[in-house]
Every structure is written in structure tokens, then in C-alpha cells.
Amino acid sequence: MKIKKKAKRISSVVLCFLMLLTTLPMTAITANAAAQAYIKYIDTEVYIGDVLNIIVGVNGGSTDETFTYQWQAKYPSLSWVNLSDKTDRPDSKFSGVFTDHLKFQTYAELVGPGSGWKDVVFRCKVTGSKSGTFYSGKCNFPGLLEKTEIPTIGFLGLEKPEQGKIPSTTATPINSTYYSFDYIEWYKYENNKISRKLDSGETFDSGMYCCQLYFNMNRGYAVAKNAVCGLYNGDSQATILQDETTGQYYIWAYYNVPYESPSFTHQFPEAEIMIMKGKEEIIWVAAKNAASYQWQMKVKRRTPTGIIRMWKNIDDDSSTLNQFSFKGTKSNTLRIRPNTDFDETQFRCAVTGKNGDVIYSESVKVTQEVKANIIMNLKTGGSPDDTITVKVDRYTFDGVYKDSFEHDMEHSNVKPLYFGFQTFPGKHVITVSKPQCIARVYEIYLYKGDISFDVKITVPYDVNMDGVINVVDATLVQKHIVGLEDFDDYTFKIADTNGDGTISIIDATNIQKKIVNLL
């Protein structure tokens, strides 16, 4: 009676794996004294999902001998088969099959009852350029260890996305025992899709952004199936994903950076400008988070209680009484052209933010630029050959300094002596000085018409400023002492001969001494 042997059952997982390989006829192992192959290294502790590494070494052989490699695998009841990589089999889990270093990406199905992988063995077929073909010893597939699953993944140190901030590029793991930080990428999200990756150093604007934070699980640990993750406190929209190519984990999250209130980054630097009729000038502002601009002009309005000034929106090519033509009234840059003579007025810009808030710029005073003359009739004491210096400091009517200039008149003995100059409306501080004389300062407010005035400066002691020091000057001082004569500031300086800040009999005496050349 013949007894049939029961065939050993091969698991479906192993069978599927072996179907991906090319079956080879059995080849006898030939001993070769010239070269020998051996298993140099194999991972002995491999977790599910890790890469299994096996390295073959070769002893012997000629110094200049080269070797080629072909890794093989065998199930006990089957023949040795050559392993293939993704080049030949796109779904292969092997790489390095033609090198001395075999890598095998393990996966969960390799573990469990009936998987059959514990019986699979590996070896390497080595062919030497001189030694011929020989084989390494066999090595068993190591048992796979299950990873500890971590239910919570989180990172610290990331600044929450806000307008104007540079995105965070580093983060600290909450528990570095289980996982570590790798790198971060930020993306702009527009029209329900990723539009582009943010450049290095680029700041957040308002809108939607995506964060992709890559991290690595430490050896022996895996992300739990329903793990909770987050990048910020209260972060409920972050998701853990895994790269299909590399298998690396990353946290993917969306963040909305809200529109902030508008604010001015620059305002027109001048508080007051002058514009000539028929000429164009520009005023401007710059603001962030701005949705729209509207320039306004201050105009007069009659009310039951009287005339008031109020702000009014202006439009291009129109204004009150057609005094002005405008361009850019709804932009950040306003062009102003006066068509007629006009009185002083003011302009400002109303900026509406993306969130609906409205802010107003500082107002700019605009006056008509007209040229007028200041003419001085110079009457001076001292030597007729000394140079007279006129220094002019120009200001706005509000006292804002604009510029200055000086002029010297070398022939001060000319009679009469006039000095004039053309200038713009505003405040003019004119200082007239001459050697030996006491300098004098005049404040002139010039509007649209010419101004002429006499300038009198003289030497000390010449109280009546007639160019001669005599008893009349001493008498005027005596009258002032007893309250019969008033002195202005300049006359006071002339009469205060000793410079003590008071007018007394001492000053009258000094003038008398000056008359008789005792001083």
C-alpha cells in the first residue's frame, strides 16, 4: 500500500511574493578557493515598516578582480529565485538586488499566523571576473517586531500665522523620545487649491495658508491610526499624512490669516505746500491692508448757525467752483492743478481697509504760490565803507523752517541804499548786521503784495540813530530814566551802554564821556 505524502501548504503572502520573482533552475554551489562570499551583515532587530538590510562580503580573489551580484531567495519547498527591483517589477519591495547591499521594505502583512516569511532564506550569487560564480551562505528572514503606536503628535515653538510675520521654519517636538522634527514648508492656498510655495523670508499676507511639517518617528515607534496632532494650542484642523514615495510622516494644516485694520506706512512729508496757478503738484500716502482710497478737500459750507468748514470727497477733473482739476482722487497719489486764484485749503486721504475700517491721513495745507517783493531802505551808522550783511530765514506762516540765504553789500556808502528780493508768501526773519553796529532783526509776514520798509541800524551810544553821538543822545537816556521817553527793543540795546540789561544814569554818563572822547 502506497502512502501519499501531504504537500506542504504555502501561504498566499509568500506565494504572491514568489510570483514576482524569476524562477531559476537549481545550480550546484561550486567551491572556489580563489574567492568566497559570506553574509557580512544582517539586521537582527527589524520593526514592521523598517527596511531590512543584508550585506554580503567577499574574501579572496585577485587584487584587480571585479564582482557582480545577484540576490536570491528560497522557500523550503521551492527553488532559488532571483530577486527583482522596481526596474523590472514596479511593486517590488526590494532594492539593491544587483549590489552587495540588499534592502527590503517590510510591511504589516509579513507578520501573523501562516505568513510563511519566517521560513524564507536569502543568499547572494557572486560572479568574479576571474573566480567565476560562487554563493554566500544562507541567512534567515528575521522576525519582525511590532512598533509602539503613539496617539499624540505635537510641536512647540511655532509662531501663529499673522500678517507681516515671517513663517516659522523650526519646531520642537513635545516628546522627543518618540519623534523628531525635520523641516517645514509653507504654501499659499487660493481658489480652493495650493497655488505656490512661499519663498524664504516671505511674510504672511491676509488669506489662506497651508503648513506642511515633516517629522520622523524614532526607531520602534509608529503613528497611531487615529493619532491626534497639532501645531498650535487649540489646533483642530491639522492632519497627519504619509508621503507615498518616502514613507515619511508630515502634519498638514490650513490657517486663515485675517485681514487686519488699515494703517499708514508713509504719509506726505510736508505739512504745507504752495502751488502756482496752472501748475501741478502731487501729494501721496502709503497704507497697508487698504481696500480703497478717497481724497477729500476741506470746503466752506453755510449753515443756519454760520459758515463752517467740512471735509468733502473729490472726484477727478472736478472741484468746488472749478478752482482745481484733480487726478488720482481714488488712488494713493493725488495730482492737484489750480485753475484760478484760491484761498488756503486742506486735503487729506480717507483709506478704507479690507476689514471695513476707515482711517484718515494727516491733512496737507495748500496755499497759492505767488511771488512778491520785499524792499528795504537801509539807513546805517558806522563807517560808510563797511559791508552790510542781510540774512533772510524763510518760514511758513505756521513757523515751519523752509530755507535761508545771505547777501553782502560792500558799497554801503551809497545814498540812498536799497536792497530787495523776490520771494513767496510766508514768514521772513531778516537780520541786518554791520561791523561796529548793533545787529537788528525784523519779522516780516508776506502775503500777496510787495512790502517796503526802512532798516535802521547804528553803533552803540547813537540813541536817536542819526549817525552822530551827541548831547541829544544823552538827553534821551535821561528822559527814559524818568519815564518821559519810551525805547523799543533795538533802541534799548543802543542805550544800554554797559550791557547790564538796565538803563541808568551810568549809561547817560557813558554817552557824555563818548562825546568828549573819554571812552
Secondary structure, DSSP 8 states (H G I E B T S, - for coil): -----------HHHHHHHHTSEE---------SSEEEEEEEE-SSEETTSEEEEEEEEEE--TT--EEEEEEEE-TTS--EE---TTT-TT--EE-TTSSEEEEE--GGGSSTT--GGG-EEEEEEEETTTEEEE---EE---EE--EEEEEEEEE------TT-------EES-TTTEEEEEEEEEEEETTEEEEE--TT----SEEEEEEEEEEE-TTEEEEEEEEEESSTT--S-EEEE-TTT--EEEEEEEEE-----EEEE--S-SEEEE-TT--EEEE-EEESEEEEEEEEEEEEEETTEEEEEEEE--TT--GGG-EEEE-TTSSEEEEEE-S----EEEEEEEEETTS-EEE---EEEEE---EEEEEEEEE-S-TTS-EEEEEEEE-TT--EEEEEEEEES-TT-SSEEEEEEE-SEEEEEEEE-TTS--EEEEEEE-SS-EEEEEEE--TT-TT-SS--SHHHHHHHHHHHTTS----HHHHHHH-TT-SSS--HHHHHHHHHHHTT--
